[in-house]
């Protein structure tokens, strides 16, 4: 078990999650569209631009109030709901991360993960710009940490974790109906978990499979879904990674 060494970063990490709320709600609103459809930026009621988007959709900003400034139409998730989930996720990162470098990587990936989970549940999509942003930020930070701290094993672990987990879910997807977005998310999560330890990557895979199986059985037995219905595998991936971090 890794002993966290940064108790003073806990309040700061939670504050970051709360401040990121408008960004996360903007991402969810903008990307909640069908495959290859343009991002949503306007109010569905009056057509007023309500979400500013840049950087291929990685940067977005929803109204702080959660409403269109012109007609009052709700825009995106209810204010406070996404922020609460983000605060919980980043609090776990602050609790378990042993270094500021890893805390930063987990914070970015965790925040993007909140948006990705919401999108996967809503439209069964994991947009490439968001999964790529999570992977790129983690690997960039891992490279910087390796150079500055003179521990090349940091980057090596992240690369091995990303390749192993991403490759596993890519091959699994060929036979079991998982999408490319799931494999790309697995690549990003593998980098974040592999930075800590390769056994954490394995734990993430195990908990993902267990979580997915349990939830699927419950939904099938309660007839909430049918056997051939597509499922948001991204939610299972993110849940499994979170459990692996908690138990690390």
Secondary structure as a PSIPRED ss2 file (coil, helix, strand):
# PSIPRED VFORMAT (PSIPRED V4.0)

   1 X C   1.000  0.000  0.000
   2 X C   1.000  0.000  0.000
   3 X C   1.000  0.000  0.000
   4 X C   1.000  0.000  0.000
   5 X C   1.000  0.000  0.000
   6 X C   1.000  0.000  0.000
   7 X H   0.000  1.000  0.000
   8 X H   0.000  1.000  0.000
   9 X H   0.000  1.000  0.000
  10 X H   0.000  1.000  0.000
  11 X H   0.000  1.000  0.000
  12 X H   0.000  1.000  0.000
  13 X H   0.000  1.000  0.000
  14 X H   0.000  1.000  0.000
  15 X H   0.000  1.000  0.000
  16 X H   0.000  1.000  0.000
  17 X H   0.000  1.000  0.000
  18 X H   0.000  1.000  0.000
  19 X H   0.000  1.000  0.000
  20 X C   1.000  0.000  0.000
  21 X H   0.000  1.000  0.000
  22 X H   0.000  1.000  0.000
  23 X H   0.000  1.000  0.000
  24 X H   0.000  1.000  0.000
  25 X H   0.000  1.000  0.000
  26 X H   0.000  1.000  0.000
  27 X H   0.000  1.000  0.000
  28 X H   0.000  1.000  0.000
  29 X H   0.000  1.000  0.000
  30 X H   0.000  1.000  0.000
  31 X H   0.000  1.000  0.000
  32 X C   1.000  0.000  0.000
  33 X C   1.000  0.000  0.000
  34 X C   1.000  0.000  0.000
  35 X C   1.000  0.000  0.000
  36 X C   1.000  0.000  0.000
  37 X C   1.000  0.000  0.000
  38 X C   1.000  0.000  0.000
  39 X C   1.000  0.000  0.000
  40 X C   1.000  0.000  0.000
  41 X C   1.000  0.000  0.000
  42 X E   0.000  0.000  1.000
  43 X C   1.000  0.000  0.000
  44 X C   1.000  0.000  0.000
  45 X C   1.000  0.000  0.000
  46 X C   1.000  0.000  0.000
  47 X C   1.000  0.000  0.000
  48 X C   1.000  0.000  0.000
  49 X E   0.000  0.000  1.000
  50 X C   1.000  0.000  0.000
  51 X C   1.000  0.000  0.000
  52 X E   0.000  0.000  1.000
  53 X E   0.000  0.000  1.000
  54 X E   0.000  0.000  1.000
  55 X H   0.000  1.000  0.000
  56 X H   0.000  1.000  0.000
  57 X H   0.000  1.000  0.000
  58 X C   1.000  0.000  0.000
  59 X E   0.000  0.000  1.000
  60 X E   0.000  0.000  1.000
  61 X E   0.000  0.000  1.000
  62 X C   1.000  0.000  0.000
  63 X C   1.000  0.000  0.000
  64 X C   1.000  0.000  0.000
  65 X C   1.000  0.000  0.000
  66 X C   1.000  0.000  0.000
  67 X E   0.000  0.000  1.000
  68 X C   1.000  0.000  0.000
  69 X C   1.000  0.000  0.000
  70 X C   1.000  0.000  0.000
  71 X C   1.000  0.000  0.000
  72 X C   1.000  0.000  0.000
  73 X C   1.000  0.000  0.000
  74 X E   0.000  0.000  1.000
  75 X C   1.000  0.000  0.000
  76 X C   1.000  0.000  0.000
  77 X C   1.000  0.000  0.000
  78 X C   1.000  0.000  0.000
  79 X C   1.000  0.000  0.000
  80 X C   1.000  0.000  0.000
  81 X H   0.000  1.000  0.000
  82 X H   0.000  1.000  0.000
  83 X H   0.000  1.000  0.000
  84 X H   0.000  1.000  0.000
  85 X H   0.000  1.000  0.000
  86 X H   0.000  1.000  0.000
  87 X H   0.000  1.000  0.000
  88 X H   0.000  1.000  0.000
  89 X H   0.000  1.000  0.000
  90 X H   0.000  1.000  0.000
  91 X H   0.000  1.000  0.000
  92 X H   0.000  1.000  0.000
  93 X H   0.000  1.000  0.000
  94 X H   0.000  1.000  0.000
  95 X H   0.000  1.000  0.000
  96 X H   0.000  1.000  0.000
  97 X C   1.000  0.000  0.000
  98 X C   1.000  0.000  0.000
  99 X C   1.000  0.000  0.000
 100 X H   0.000  1.000  0.000
 101 X H   0.000  1.000  0.000
 102 X H   0.000  1.000  0.000
 103 X H   0.000  1.000  0.000
 104 X H   0.000  1.000  0.000
 105 X H   0.000  1.000  0.000
 106 X H   0.000  1.000  0.000
 107 X H   0.000  1.000  0.000
 108 X H   0.000  1.000  0.000
 109 X H   0.000  1.000  0.000
 110 X H   0.000  1.000  0.000
 111 X H   0.000  1.000  0.000
 112 X H   0.000  1.000  0.000
 113 X H   0.000  1.000  0.000
 114 X H   0.000  1.000  0.000
 115 X H   0.000  1.000  0.000
 116 X H   0.000  1.000  0.000
 117 X H   0.000  1.000  0.000
 118 X H   0.000  1.000  0.000
 119 X H   0.000  1.000  0.000
 120 X H   0.000  1.000  0.000
 121 X H   0.000  1.000  0.000
 122 X H   0.000  1.000  0.000
 123 X H   0.000  1.000  0.000
 124 X C   1.000  0.000  0.000
 125 X C   1.000  0.000  0.000
 126 X C   1.000  0.000  0.000
 127 X C   1.000  0.000  0.000
 128 X H   0.000  1.000  0.000
 129 X H   0.000  1.000  0.000
 130 X H   0.000  1.000  0.000
 131 X H   0.000  1.000  0.000
 132 X H   0.000  1.000  0.000
 133 X H   0.000  1.000  0.000
 134 X H   0.000  1.000  0.000
 135 X H   0.000  1.000  0.000
 136 X H   0.000  1.000  0.000
 137 X H   0.000  1.000  0.000
 138 X H   0.000  1.000  0.000
 139 X H   0.000  1.000  0.000
 140 X H   0.000  1.000  0.000
 141 X H   0.000  1.000  0.000
 142 X H   0.000  1.000  0.000
 143 X H   0.000  1.000  0.000
 144 X H   0.000  1.000  0.000
 145 X H   0.000  1.000  0.000
 146 X H   0.000  1.000  0.000
 147 X H   0.000  1.000  0.000
 148 X H   0.000  1.000  0.000
 149 X H   0.000  1.000  0.000
 150 X C   1.000  0.000  0.000
 151 X C   1.000  0.000  0.000
 152 X C   1.000  0.000  0.000
 153 X H   0.000  1.000  0.000
 154 X H   0.000  1.000  0.000
 155 X H   0.000  1.000  0.000
 156 X H   0.000  1.000  0.000
 157 X H   0.000  1.000  0.000
 158 X H   0.000  1.000  0.000
 159 X H   0.000  1.000  0.000
 160 X H   0.000  1.000  0.000
 161 X H   0.000  1.000  0.000
 162 X H   0.000  1.000  0.000
 163 X H   0.000  1.000  0.000
 164 X H   0.000  1.000  0.000
 165 X H   0.000  1.000  0.000
 166 X H   0.000  1.000  0.000
 167 X H   0.000  1.000  0.000
 168 X H   0.000  1.000  0.000
 169 X H   0.000  1.000  0.000
 170 X H   0.000  1.000  0.000
 171 X H   0.000  1.000  0.000
 172 X H   0.000  1.000  0.000
 173 X H   0.000  1.000  0.000
 174 X H   0.000  1.000  0.000
 175 X H   0.000  1.000  0.000
 176 X H   0.000  1.000  0.000
 177 X C   1.000  0.000  0.000
 178 X C   1.000  0.000  0.000
 179 X C   1.000  0.000  0.000
 180 X H   0.000  1.000  0.000
 181 X H   0.000  1.000  0.000
 182 X H   0.000  1.000  0.000
 183 X H   0.000  1.000  0.000
 184 X H   0.000  1.000  0.000
 185 X H   0.000  1.000  0.000
 186 X H   0.000  1.000  0.000
 187 X H   0.000  1.000  0.000
 188 X H   0.000  1.000  0.000
 189 X H   0.000  1.000  0.000
 190 X H   0.000  1.000  0.000
 191 X H   0.000  1.000  0.000
 192 X H   0.000  1.000  0.000
 193 X H   0.000  1.000  0.000
 194 X H   0.000  1.000  0.000
 195 X H   0.000  1.000  0.000
 196 X H   0.000  1.000  0.000
 197 X C   1.000  0.000  0.000
 198 X H   0.000  1.000  0.000
 199 X H   0.000  1.000  0.000
 200 X H   0.000  1.000  0.000
 201 X H   0.000  1.000  0.000
 202 X H   0.000  1.000  0.000
 203 X H   0.000  1.000  0.000
 204 X H   0.000  1.000  0.000
 205 X H   0.000  1.000  0.000
 206 X H   0.000  1.000  0.000
 207 X H   0.000  1.000  0.000
 208 X H   0.000  1.000  0.000
 209 X H   0.000  1.000  0.000
 210 X H   0.000  1.000  0.000
 211 X H   0.000  1.000  0.000
 212 X H   0.000  1.000  0.000
 213 X H   0.000  1.000  0.000
 214 X H   0.000  1.000  0.000
 215 X H   0.000  1.000  0.000
 216 X H   0.000  1.000  0.000
 217 X H   0.000  1.000  0.000
 218 X H   0.000  1.000  0.000
 219 X H   0.000  1.000  0.000
 220 X H   0.000  1.000  0.000
 221 X H   0.000  1.000  0.000
 222 X C   1.000  0.000  0.000
 223 X C   1.000  0.000  0.000
 224 X C   1.000  0.000  0.000
 225 X C   1.000  0.000  0.000
 226 X C   1.000  0.000  0.000
 227 X C   1.000  0.000  0.000
 228 X C   1.000  0.000  0.000
 229 X C   1.000  0.000  0.000
 230 X C   1.000  0.000  0.000
 231 X C   1.000  0.000  0.000
 232 X C   1.000  0.000  0.000
 233 X H   0.000  1.000  0.000
 234 X H   0.000  1.000  0.000
 235 X H   0.000  1.000  0.000
 236 X H   0.000  1.000  0.000
 237 X H   0.000  1.000  0.000
 238 X H   0.000  1.000  0.000
 239 X H   0.000  1.000  0.000
 240 X H   0.000  1.000  0.000
 241 X H   0.000  1.000  0.000
 242 X H   0.000  1.000  0.000
 243 X H   0.000  1.000  0.000
 244 X H   0.000  1.000  0.000
 245 X H   0.000  1.000  0.000
 246 X H   0.000  1.000  0.000
 247 X C   1.000  0.000  0.000
 248 X C   1.000  0.000  0.000
